[in-house]
Structures are given as structure tokens and as C-alpha cells.
Amino acid sequence: MINEYIEKVVVHEATGGRQGKDRKQQVDVYFNFIGSCQVPQKADIEKMD
């Protein structure tokens, strides 16, 4: 059922080493009828308060 809402998922190359807390990886989820939706980062949410 969830497949009905997701058009595609794009997984980018990881940065920050092979493992550990500095490793980051971007994942883009494209929804049907919406497109790409940006989820705010924790720092951005704290600035809004």
C-alpha cells in the first residue's frame, strides 16, 4: 500500500568515512502528487522556537 504514495527513492553516496558518528548519507524520497519534500534539520527546527 505504501508503494502507491512513493514515486522513487534516490540514495546518494555516503560521506565522512566508512563508519562512525561523522558518516552522513542523503536520501531523497519523491512522493506521487507531491514531488520532493524537504524535511527540516534539527538545527532549523531549534531556530524556529
C-alpha positions as a Python dict, from the first residue, in 0.01 Angstrom:
ca = {
    (1, 'M'): (0, 0, 0),
    (2, 'I'): (284, 245, 78),
    (3, 'N'): (417, 190, -274),
    (4, 'E'): (114, 383, -402),
    (5, 'Y'): (246, 702, -239),
    (6, 'I'): (618, 680, -326),
    (7, 'E'): (732, 753, -681),
    (8, 'K'): (1105, 689, -626),
    (9, 'V'): (1385, 687, -368),
    (10, 'V'): (1731, 827, -452),
    (11, 'V'): (2019, 726, -222),
    (12, 'H'): (2332, 943, -254),
    (13, 'E'): (2691, 840, -184),
    (14, 'A'): (2789, 847, 184),
    (15, 'T'): (3045, 1096, 316),
    (16, 'G'): (3251, 1114, 634),
    (17, 'G'): (3440, 788, 641),
    (18, 'R'): (3347, 426, 645),
    (19, 'Q'): (3163, 429, 976),
    (20, 'G'): (3111, 639, 1285),
    (21, 'K'): (2920, 942, 1400),
    (22, 'D'): (3057, 1168, 1124),
    (23, 'R'): (2919, 949, 844),
    (24, 'K'): (2630, 1110, 658),
    (25, 'Q'): (2418, 994, 368),
    (26, 'Q'): (2145, 1183, 186),
    (27, 'V'): (1825, 1001, 91),
    (28, 'D'): (1566, 1175, -129),
    (29, 'V'): (1210, 1040, -131),
    (30, 'Y'): (982, 1156, -412),
    (31, 'F'): (611, 1122, -341),
    (32, 'N'): (338, 1086, -601),
    (33, 'F'): (132, 1405, -643),
    (34, 'I'): (370, 1599, -412),
    (35, 'G'): (723, 1562, -553),
    (36, 'S'): (1029, 1600, -335),
    (37, 'C'): (954, 1714, 20),
    (38, 'Q'): (1232, 1870, 230),
    (39, 'V'): (1232, 1759, 594),
    (40, 'P'): (1377, 2032, 821),
    (41, 'Q'): (1700, 1955, 1005),
    (42, 'K'): (1711, 1958, 1386),
    (43, 'A'): (1908, 2286, 1387),
    (44, 'D'): (1645, 2451, 1166),
    (45, 'I'): (1366, 2342, 1399),
    (46, 'E'): (1551, 2482, 1703),
    (47, 'K'): (1592, 2819, 1525),
    (48, 'M'): (1214, 2836, 1475),
    (49, 'D'): (1150, 2815, 1852),
}
